[in-house]
Amino acid sequence: MATLAQTRPADQPVQVSRRALLRDLLAQGAALASLAAAVAAGVRLQHHRSAAEDPLTAGQWLDLAAVQALILPSEAEVPGAAEIGATQYVRQALADPRLEPDDLESLQGLLLALERGARQTGGPSFAALAAKNQADIIEKLLSDPEAAEQFGVVVVCTLEALLTDPVYGGNRNGAGWRWLGLEPALPQPPQPWFQGAA
């Protein structure tokens, strides 16, 4: 597969869309795919909690979906966060009884900051704002190192949802794999590893 640098004439400046950059990074990033698979398999999950708890409100789930749609927007013939089930992936990860507490705290902290930002603009919620207003709020938040780290957790989760085995809640029907031209490793797990644990 040709890289972006190989497909442009040498005298033209590099013009890279977010989607093209993401596609090239993912297509050539075997290490990233391995990391996402390891995380999805639960390598970093250590803390036990009840799977019956829902740590986010209904409004926060909508705000999360809106953030993920900004990170991975839907385009013609290209799956976005909604098509790959990115929010469902996070929901399933949060149901894991060994969820890393820091990740949950980062997610909740970011969502609370987005809610405050939406209220400051006079909006009822982050999800209800226009995409430009949402992007403006995120851009302001990214000037704060803690908020930038929290946002990074959502970016990683969204990319994991693109690459993971569908059994973990993301990559719905293998849409991410098909878009990237990846073949799934076989055999595929019948269920998330933590559901089969005693």
Phi and psi restraints in degrees (value plus and minus 20) as a CYANA .aco file:
   2 ALA   PHI     -92.5   -52.5
   2 ALA   PSI     122.1   162.1
   3 THR   PHI    -105.7   -65.7
   3 THR   PSI     151.2   191.2
   4 LEU   PHI     -80.4   -40.4
   4 LEU   PSI     -61.0   -21.0
   5 ALA   PHI     -85.0   -45.0
   5 ALA   PSI     -52.8   -12.8
   6 GLN   PHI     -97.1   -57.1
   6 GLN   PSI     -38.9     1.1
   7 THR   PHI    -118.9   -78.9
   7 THR   PSI     -21.4    18.6
   8 ARG   PHI    -130.8   -90.8
   8 ARG   PSI     126.9   166.9
   9 PRO   PHI     -82.2   -42.2
   9 PRO   PSI     127.8   167.8
  10 ALA   PHI     -83.3   -43.3
  10 ALA   PSI     -47.5    -7.5
  11 ASP   PHI    -107.6   -67.6
  11 ASP   PSI     -19.0    21.0
  12 GLN   PHI    -122.3   -82.3
  12 GLN   PSI     120.6   160.6
  13 PRO   PHI     -87.7   -47.7
  13 PRO   PSI     135.2   175.2
  14 VAL   PHI     -94.3   -54.3
  14 VAL   PSI     104.8   144.8
  15 GLN   PHI    -145.6  -105.6
  15 GLN   PSI      87.6   127.6
  16 VAL   PHI    -138.7   -98.7
  16 VAL   PSI     105.4   145.4
  17 SER   PHI    -100.1   -60.1
  17 SER   PSI     136.9   176.9
  18 ARG   PHI     -77.9   -37.9
  18 ARG   PSI     -60.9   -20.9
  19 ARG   PHI     -85.5   -45.5
  19 ARG   PSI     -63.9   -23.9
  20 ALA   PHI     -86.5   -46.5
  20 ALA   PSI     -60.5   -20.5
  21 LEU   PHI     -82.0   -42.0
  21 LEU   PSI     -66.9   -26.9
  22 LEU   PHI     -80.2   -40.2
  22 LEU   PSI     -64.6   -24.6
  23 ARG   PHI     -80.9   -40.9
  23 ARG   PSI     -64.7   -24.7
  24 ASP   PHI     -86.6   -46.6
  24 ASP   PSI     -61.7   -21.7
  25 LEU   PHI     -82.1   -42.1
  25 LEU   PSI     -63.2   -23.2
  26 LEU   PHI     -93.3   -53.3
  26 LEU   PSI     -59.2   -19.2
  27 ALA   PHI     -86.4   -46.4
  27 ALA   PSI     -53.2   -13.2
  28 GLN   PHI    -123.3   -83.3
  28 GLN   PSI     -19.9    20.1
  29 GLY   PHI    -121.8   -81.8
  29 GLY   PSI      52.0    92.0
  30 ALA   PHI     -80.6   -40.6
  30 ALA   PSI     -53.5   -13.5
  31 ALA   PHI     -85.2   -45.2
  31 ALA   PSI     -60.2   -20.2
  32 LEU   PHI     -84.4   -44.4
  32 LEU   PSI     -61.8   -21.8
  33 ALA   PHI     -83.2   -43.2
  33 ALA   PSI     -59.9   -19.9
  34 SER   PHI     -85.6   -45.6
  34 SER   PSI     -61.1   -21.1
  35 LEU   PHI     -82.4   -42.4
  35 LEU   PSI     -67.0   -27.0
  36 ALA   PHI     -81.4   -41.4
  36 ALA   PSI     -61.0   -21.0
  37 ALA   PHI     -85.5   -45.5
  37 ALA   PSI     -59.1   -19.1
  38 ALA   PHI     -85.3   -45.3
  38 ALA   PSI     -63.0   -23.0
  39 VAL   PHI     -85.5   -45.5
  39 VAL   PSI     -63.6   -23.6
  40 ALA   PHI     -82.6   -42.6
  40 ALA   PSI     -51.1   -11.1
  41 ALA   PHI     -96.0   -56.0
  41 ALA   PSI     -26.1    13.9
  42 GLY   PHI      76.2   116.2
  42 GLY   PSI      -1.3    38.7
  43 VAL   PHI     -79.9   -39.9
  43 VAL   PSI     -57.8   -17.8
  44 ARG   PHI    -111.6   -71.6
  44 ARG   PSI     -19.7    20.3
  45 LEU   PHI    -110.7   -70.7
  45 LEU   PSI     100.3   140.3
  46 GLN   PHI    -151.4  -111.4
  46 GLN   PSI     -48.5    -8.5
  47 HIS   PHI    -108.3   -68.3
  47 HIS   PSI     113.5   153.5
  48 HIS   PHI    -109.2   -69.2
  48 HIS   PSI     117.1   157.1
  49 ARG   PHI    -174.4  -134.4
  49 ARG   PSI     148.2   188.2
  50 SER   PHI     -93.2   -53.2
  50 SER   PSI     110.8   150.8
  51 ALA   PHI     -90.3   -50.3
  51 ALA   PSI     -34.7     5.3
  52 ALA   PHI     -96.0   -56.0
  52 ALA   PSI     -40.5    -0.5
  53 GLU   PHI     -91.2   -51.2
  53 GLU   PSI     121.4   161.4
  54 ASP   PHI    -134.4   -94.4
  54 ASP   PSI      86.1   126.1
  55 PRO   PHI     -94.3   -54.3
  55 PRO   PSI     -27.4    12.6
  56 LEU   PHI    -139.6   -99.6
  56 LEU   PSI     129.4   169.4
  57 THR   PHI    -101.1   -61.1
  57 THR   PSI     148.1   188.1
  58 ALA   PHI     -79.2   -39.2
  58 ALA   PSI     -60.4   -20.4
  59 GLY   PHI     -84.9   -44.9
  59 GLY   PSI     -57.7   -17.7
  60 GLN   PHI     -87.7   -47.7
  60 GLN   PSI     -54.7   -14.7
  61 TRP   PHI     -82.9   -42.9
  61 TRP   PSI     -60.1   -20.1
  62 LEU   PHI     -86.2   -46.2
  62 LEU   PSI     -60.1   -20.1
  63 ASP   PHI     -84.0   -44.0
  63 ASP   PSI     -61.4   -21.4
  64 LEU   PHI     -80.6   -40.6
  64 LEU   PSI     -64.7   -24.7
  65 ALA   PHI     -80.6   -40.6
  65 ALA   PSI     -57.7   -17.7
  66 ALA   PHI     -87.0   -47.0
  66 ALA   PSI     -61.3   -21.3
  67 VAL   PHI     -83.1   -43.1
  67 VAL   PSI     -65.2   -25.2
  68 GLN   PHI     -84.7   -44.7
  68 GLN   PSI     -52.9   -12.9
  69 ALA   PHI     -88.1   -48.1
  69 ALA   PSI     -48.9    -8.9
  70 LEU   PHI     -92.7   -52.7
  70 LEU   PSI     -58.0   -18.0
  71 ILE   PHI     -89.1   -49.1
  71 ILE   PSI     -63.7   -23.7
  72 LEU   PHI    -152.8  -112.8
  72 LEU   PSI      59.7    99.7
  73 PRO   PHI     -91.9   -51.9
  73 PRO   PSI     132.3   172.3
  74 SER   PHI     -96.1   -56.1
  74 SER   PSI     115.1   155.1
  75 GLU   PHI    -157.4  -117.4
  75 GLU   PSI     144.7   184.7
  76 ALA   PHI     -78.3   -38.3
  76 ALA   PSI     106.5   146.5
  77 GLU   PHI      44.0    84.0
  77 GLU   PSI     -10.1    29.9
  78 VAL   PHI    -148.4  -108.4
  78 VAL   PSI     100.4   140.4
  79 PRO   PHI     -90.7   -50.7
  79 PRO   PSI     115.3   155.3
  80 GLY   PHI    -120.7   -80.7
  80 GLY   PSI    -192.2  -152.2
  81 ALA   PHI     -76.6   -36.6
  81 ALA   PSI     -59.8   -19.8
  82 ALA   PHI     -85.3   -45.3
  82 ALA   PSI     -62.5   -22.5
  83 GLU   PHI     -90.4   -50.4
  83 GLU   PSI     -52.0   -12.0
  84 ILE   PHI    -108.1   -68.1
  84 ILE   PSI     -25.3    14.7
  85 GLY   PHI      54.6    94.6
  85 GLY   PSI      19.5    59.5
  86 ALA   PHI     -81.0   -41.0
  86 ALA   PSI     -60.0   -20.0
  87 THR   PHI     -90.6   -50.6
  87 THR   PSI     -58.1   -18.1
  88 GLN   PHI     -83.1   -43.1
  88 GLN   PSI     -56.2   -16.2
  89 TYR   PHI     -79.8   -39.8
  89 TYR   PSI     -65.9   -25.9
  90 VAL   PHI     -84.8   -44.8
  90 VAL   PSI     -61.4   -21.4
  91 ARG   PHI     -78.7   -38.7
  91 ARG   PSI     -63.6   -23.6
  92 GLN   PHI     -89.3   -49.3
  92 GLN   PSI     -58.0   -18.0
  93 ALA   PHI     -84.3   -44.3
  93 ALA   PSI     -58.3   -18.3
  94 LEU   PHI     -90.0   -50.0
  94 LEU   PSI     -40.3    -0.3
  95 ALA   PHI    -100.8   -60.8
  95 ALA   PSI     -31.7     8.3
  96 ASP   PHI     -85.5   -45.5
  96 ASP   PSI     106.4   146.4
  97 PRO   PHI     -85.6   -45.6
  97 PRO   PSI     -31.4     8.6
  98 ARG   PHI    -130.5   -90.5
  98 ARG   PSI       8.9    48.9
  99 LEU   PHI     -78.8   -38.8
  99 LEU   PSI     116.9   156.9
 100 GLU   PHI     -87.7   -47.7
 100 GLU   PSI      98.6   138.6
 101 PRO   PHI     -78.7   -38.7
 101 PRO   PSI     -54.8   -14.8
 102 ASP   PHI     -82.7   -42.7
 102 ASP   PSI     -57.1   -17.1
 103 ASP   PHI     -86.2   -46.2
 103 ASP   PSI     -62.6   -22.6
 104 LEU   PHI     -83.8   -43.8
 104 LEU   PSI     -63.8   -23.8
 105 GLU   PHI     -82.6   -42.6
 105 GLU   PSI     -60.3   -20.3
 106 SER   PHI     -82.7   -42.7
 106 SER   PSI     -65.0   -25.0
 107 LEU   PHI     -82.0   -42.0
 107 LEU   PSI     -68.0   -28.0
 108 GLN   PHI     -84.1   -44.1
 108 GLN   PSI     -60.3   -20.3
 109 GLY   PHI     -82.3   -42.3
 109 GLY   PSI     -63.4   -23.4
 110 LEU   PHI     -83.5   -43.5
 110 LEU   PSI     -64.6   -24.6
 111 LEU   PHI     -84.6   -44.6
 111 LEU   PSI     -56.7   -16.7
 112 LEU   PHI     -86.1   -46.1
 112 LEU   PSI     -59.8   -19.8
 113 ALA   PHI     -85.3   -45.3
 113 ALA   PSI     -59.0   -19.0
 114 LEU   PHI     -85.5   -45.5
 114 LEU   PSI     -58.4   -18.4
 115 GLU   PHI     -83.9   -43.9
 115 GLU   PSI     -63.8   -23.8
 116 ARG   PHI     -82.5   -42.5
 116 ARG   PSI     -63.1   -23.1
 117 GLY   PHI     -81.8   -41.8
 117 GLY   PSI     -59.6   -19.6
 118 ALA   PHI     -84.9   -44.9
 118 ALA   PSI     -62.5   -22.5
 119 ARG   PHI     -83.9   -43.9
 119 ARG   PSI     -56.3   -16.3
 120 GLN   PHI     -84.9   -44.9
 120 GLN   PSI     -47.1    -7.1
 121 THR   PHI    -108.8   -68.8
 121 THR   PSI     -22.3    17.7
 122 GLY   PHI      67.7   107.7
 122 GLY   PSI     -13.2    26.8
 123 GLY   PHI    -104.9   -64.9
 123 GLY   PSI     133.6   173.6
 124 PRO   PHI     -92.7   -52.7
 124 PRO   PSI     -48.3    -8.3
 125 SER   PHI    -183.5  -143.5
 125 SER   PSI     144.6   184.6
 126 PHE   PHI     -82.2   -42.2
 126 PHE   PSI     -64.1   -24.1
 127 ALA   PHI     -82.6   -42.6
 127 ALA   PSI     -47.8    -7.8
 128 ALA   PHI    -100.4   -60.4
 128 ALA   PSI     -31.6     8.4
 129 LEU   PHI     -98.3   -58.3
 129 LEU   PSI     138.0   178.0
 130 ALA   PHI     -85.7   -45.7
 130 ALA   PSI     132.9   172.9
 131 ALA   PHI     -76.3   -36.3
 131 ALA   PSI     -57.7   -17.7
 132 LYS   PHI     -84.3   -44.3
 132 LYS   PSI     -63.1   -23.1
 133 ASN   PHI     -86.4   -46.4
 133 ASN   PSI     -57.4   -17.4
 134 GLN   PHI     -81.5   -41.5
 134 GLN   PSI     -65.9   -25.9
 135 ALA   PHI     -83.5   -43.5
 135 ALA   PSI     -57.0   -17.0
 136 ASP   PHI     -82.9   -42.9
 136 ASP   PSI     -62.3   -22.3
 137 ILE   PHI     -83.1   -43.1
 137 ILE   PSI     -64.9   -24.9
 138 ILE   PHI     -83.8   -43.8
 138 ILE   PSI     -61.2   -21.2
 139 GLU   PHI     -80.4   -40.4
 139 GLU   PSI     -61.4   -21.4
 140 LYS   PHI     -84.9   -44.9
 140 LYS   PSI     -61.9   -21.9
 141 LEU   PHI     -83.0   -43.0
 141 LEU   PSI     -54.3   -14.3
 142 LEU   PHI     -88.9   -48.9
 142 LEU   PSI     -32.1     7.9
 143 SER   PHI     -94.3   -54.3
 143 SER   PSI     -35.2     4.8
 144 ASP   PHI    -116.3   -76.3
 144 ASP   PSI     102.5   142.5
 145 PRO   PHI     -77.2   -37.2
 145 PRO   PSI     -59.2   -19.2
 146 GLU   PHI     -86.1   -46.1
 146 GLU   PSI     -63.6   -23.6
 147 ALA   PHI     -85.9   -45.9
 147 ALA   PSI     -56.1   -16.1
 148 ALA   PHI     -84.1   -44.1
 148 ALA   PSI     -58.8   -18.8
 149 GLU   PHI     -86.4   -46.4
 149 GLU   PSI     -60.7   -20.7
 150 GLN   PHI     -83.0   -43.0
 150 GLN   PSI     -61.8   -21.8
 151 PHE   PHI     -83.3   -43.3
 151 PHE   PSI     -56.6   -16.6
 152 GLY   PHI     -78.9   -38.9
 152 GLY   PSI     -55.3   -15.3
 153 VAL   PHI     -81.4   -41.4
 153 VAL   PSI     -61.6   -21.6
 154 VAL   PHI     -88.8   -48.8
 154 VAL   PSI     -58.6   -18.6
 155 VAL   PHI     -81.0   -41.0
 155 VAL   PSI     -67.4   -27.4
 156 VAL   PHI     -81.2   -41.2
 156 VAL   PSI     -65.2   -25.2
 157 CYS   PHI     -81.0   -41.0
 157 CYS   PSI     -57.8   -17.8
 158 THR   PHI     -87.6   -47.6
 158 THR   PSI     -61.2   -21.2
 159 LEU   PHI     -88.7   -48.7
 159 LEU   PSI     -57.6   -17.6
 160 GLU   PHI     -80.0   -40.0
 160 GLU   PSI     -61.1   -21.1
 161 ALA   PHI     -82.6   -42.6
 161 ALA   PSI     -51.6   -11.6
 162 LEU   PHI     -90.6   -50.6
 162 LEU   PSI     -53.8   -13.8
 163 LEU   PHI    -122.4   -82.4
 163 LEU   PSI     -39.2     0.8
 164 THR   PHI     -90.4   -50.4
 164 THR   PSI     144.9   184.9
 165 ASP   PHI     -88.3   -48.3
 165 ASP   PSI     116.8   156.8
 166 PRO   PHI     -74.6   -34.6
 166 PRO   PSI     -42.4    -2.4
 167 VAL   PHI     -81.4   -41.4
 167 VAL   PSI     -41.9    -1.9
 168 TYR   PHI    -109.2   -69.2
 168 TYR   PSI     -13.0    27.0
 169 GLY   PHI      82.7   122.7
 169 GLY   PSI     -39.6     0.4
 170 GLY   PHI    -125.5   -85.5
 170 GLY   PSI    -190.2  -150.2
 171 ASN   PHI      28.2    68.2
 171 ASN   PSI      30.2    70.2
 172 ARG   PHI     -71.7   -31.7
 172 ARG   PSI     105.1   145.1
 173 ASN   PHI      35.4    75.4
 173 ASN   PSI       5.4    45.4
 174 GLY   PHI      50.7    90.7
 174 GLY   PSI       1.2    41.2
 175 ALA   PHI     -80.0   -40.0
 175 ALA   PSI     -60.5   -20.5
 176 GLY   PHI     -85.5   -45.5
 176 GLY   PSI     -63.7   -23.7
 177 TRP   PHI     -81.6   -41.6
 177 TRP   PSI     -65.1   -25.1
 178 ARG   PHI     -80.9   -40.9
 178 ARG   PSI     -64.5   -24.5
 179 TRP   PHI     -80.6   -40.6
 179 TRP   PSI     -60.0   -20.0
 180 LEU   PHI    -105.6   -65.6
 180 LEU   PSI     -27.3    12.7
 181 GLY   PHI      52.9    92.9
 181 GLY   PSI      10.5    50.5
 182 LEU   PHI    -116.5   -76.5
 182 LEU   PSI     124.5   164.5
 183 GLU   PHI    -118.6   -78.6
 183 GLU   PSI     111.9   151.9
 184 PRO   PHI     -89.2   -49.2
 184 PRO   PSI     127.9   167.9
 185 ALA   PHI     -91.7   -51.7
 185 ALA   PSI     122.9   162.9
 186 LEU   PHI    -138.2   -98.2
 186 LEU   PSI     127.1   167.1
 187 PRO   PHI     -97.7   -57.7
 187 PRO   PSI     130.7   170.7
 188 GLN   PHI    -103.8   -63.8
 188 GLN   PSI     127.7   167.7
 189 PRO   PHI     -86.7   -46.7
 189 PRO   PSI     121.0   161.0
 190 PRO   PHI     -96.6   -56.6
 190 PRO   PSI     -40.9    -0.9
 191 GLN   PHI    -178.9  -138.9
 191 GLN   PSI     141.7   181.7
 192 PRO   PHI     -77.2   -37.2
 192 PRO   PSI     122.3   162.3
 193 TRP   PHI     -76.5   -36.5
 193 TRP   PSI     -55.8   -15.8
 194 PHE   PHI     -93.9   -53.9
 194 PHE   PSI     -39.7     0.3
 195 GLN   PHI     -95.0   -55.0
 195 GLN   PSI     -42.5    -2.5
 196 GLY   PHI    -112.9   -72.9
 196 GLY   PSI     -24.4    15.6
 197 ALA   PHI     -98.0   -58.0
 197 ALA   PSI     125.5   165.5
